[in-house]
């Protein structure tokens, strides 16, 4: 009714105003009436956005879809997008590689598969690169598919194949840096190669350098020359096996970065010039550590009271190991062993961090397990028994039992493991005479009859609950 009233009012107004107007002819009036429609207007359906297209149809992550939508909106060529994605899937791209590719270069969705993408993929295949490796290389540097085939890709691949000698080495280099295919071969890459070889670097050394740090040959020639001047001051000779890696490290810090790095080693770690030269000749990768790592390692070593800064110069690769996963836990264990009188002095720094977990456990922990909390048995232990050993919680009076299960046994040793599903550690080579045997259905809640109490005045950690200890115990395979 309301709609009819509205129409009647509008029509009445139209006729009352226009019939009296001399400007409107009968034909014009007929045209106005014929064009007047009372049908309700319907809005056309809204096409999906780029974001909706990628998330709903192709199940891409919101991050990838948002990135693509910010560049490609509105969705003008859904069919082209489909063909690009289908082609990548056909040649072996995983979902993760597709997402990485679009996150870096969403414009590829607009590329012509037949004219732009396929010819470049075919070149890689013609050079013998496996499909899986092609997917890795492209997903890391998708811009490769937007460079000239004749001016960039073919000349660069031919040069790399000639220099490195094998498809495998070419693949390894391109995985390190796809920019080897996109750099200026004539004006930058080849002049840099000539500079390196004119200074005495052999073709084999150059190949190892490109596989180790490809971007060295992509520097501007003047930048590379300054890096090589810094290298000349290191006194590392070209014939040294480590020369390539020393060049890579020095050249990875262009400008004044290398001088700042050397200054940090002098000030923080108290390295002499002789120390710097010696380490650069033997372990150049040490110079890649940050200043923060230097300070943390030095603080940890000095905190033990057993080592000083000169120990780092003597064993510099300690800087390359994890503080939390290797150095700190081992220092804690040695501190416990020393407090219990189980070692007379600490081993050299190299003996501590260079050993594998299994070697460290065998040399410093395994033969002292009984003195770290185990008690004489009530009966002979057997395979399948779950046994308990007293543990404590830090230095607090709280105590609890640790349940372990015997997996094999011999007259002199027993192999045990923690049965808890959250632990993958195990204890090896424990004398059976030190095991307290009991059969427990719930290892995490042993019965009172199976517990071995720690003396009430005990305040020292037993060793089994020290942070990092379980990492030192080799797991069963």
Secondary structure, 3 states (H helix, E strand, C coil): CHHHHHHHHHHHHHHHHHCCCCCCCHHHHHHHHHHCCCCCCCCCCCCCCHHHHHHHHCCCCHHHHHHHHHHHCCCCCHHHHHHHHHHHHHCCCCHHHHHHHHHHCHHHHHCCHHHHHHHHHHHHHHCCCCHHHHHHHHHHCHHHHHCCHHHHHHHHHHHHHHHHCCHHHHHHHHHHCHHHHCCCHHHHHHHHHHHHHHCCCCHHHHHHHHHHCHHHHHCCHHHHHHHHHHHHCCCCCCCCCCHHHHHHHHHCCCCCHHHHHHHHHHHHCCCCHHHHHHHHHHCHHHHHCCHHHHHHHHHHHHHHCCCCHHHHHHCHHHHHCCHHHHHHHHHHHHHHHHHCCCCCCCCCHHHHHCCCHHHHHHHHHHHHHHHHCCCCCCCCCCCCCEEEEEEECCCCCCEEEEEEEEEEECCCCEEEECCCCCCCCEEEEECHHHCCEECCCCHHHCCHHHCCCCCCCCCCCCCCCCCCHHHHCCCCC
